Amino acid sequence: MSAPPTPPTGSDPRKDSLIEYPCRFPIQVMGAMADGFADALAEVARRFDPGFDPATMELRPSKGGNYLGVTITVTATSREQLDNLYRALTGHPMVKIVL
């Protein structure tokens, strides 16, 4: 048996992804219904996508009104950008779940 081929040094990591960059990428976030939740998400999104428009956010309150589901759609430019954005969202104190 031979070892699997290694990618050449300097290969473009964007080619190793199923996602074609740049692209519009929706992220679903859920948190407690609280003042400032959507604004906090918009602030995080803008750190990773300076062109992010908060007006594009989709808000869905839960049936009981205790939680808010928010879809933010960012312009993804790399896997690293998405990974860092997911880390920032999951580490935010107001966020319960990120999909």
Secondary structure, 3 states (H helix, E strand, C coil): CCCCCCCCCCCCHHHHCCCCCCEEEEEEEEEECCCCHHHHHHHHHHHHCCCCCHHHCEEEECCCCCEEEEEEEEEECCHHHHHHHHHHHHCCCCEEEEC
